[in-house]
Amino acid sequence: MKTIYVKYYDPREIFPDEVISQLTDEEIINECFRAFKCADEGHALTVYANTMCTWSTLLDDSADVQAFIKEAYEHIKAYDLDWLEQNFT
């Protein structure tokens, strides 16, 4: 069941412009990614459909969320839109 919701906010949505260039990868991962488990797939789909953010996805209950976040962040840094559109839209 896909009930784990993961979302990413662009740092420009969270931090002042003058701070962004000083952020570490760890700070961006900790502040820009959010993940939580929804009660059921219906709730997960509703949250997914109605949340405004840069990137988001639903993961299977058995997914390694931290590994997904790290991989997604590497693709964000590389501006790999193909991967992001397939895995994190």
Residue pairs with C-beta under 8 A, 6 or more apart in sequence:
1 40
1 41
1 60
1 61
2 41
2 44
2 58
2 59
2 60
2 61
3 37
3 38
3 39
3 40
3 41
3 43
3 44
3 58
3 61
4 35
4 36
4 37
4 38
4 44
4 58
4 59
4 60
4 61
4 63
4 65
5 35
5 36
5 37
5 38
5 44
5 47
5 48
5 51
5 56
5 57
5 58
5 59
6 33
6 34
6 35
6 56
6 57
6 58
6 59
6 65
6 68
6 69
6 72
6 88
7 33
7 34
7 35
7 51
7 53
7 55
7 56
8 32
8 33
8 53
8 54
8 55
8 56
8 72
8 73
8 76
8 88
9 32
9 34
9 53
9 54
10 32
10 54
11 20
11 23
11 28
11 31
11 32
12 20
13 54
14 31
14 32
15 23
15 31
25 73
25 77
28 73
29 69
29 70
29 73
33 69
33 72
33 73
35 59
35 65
35 69
37 61
38 44
38 47
44 58
45 58
48 56
48 57
48 58
55 72
55 76
55 84
55 88
55 89
56 88
56 89
57 87
57 88
57 89
59 65
59 68
72 84
72 87
72 88
75 83
75 84
75 87
75 88
76 84
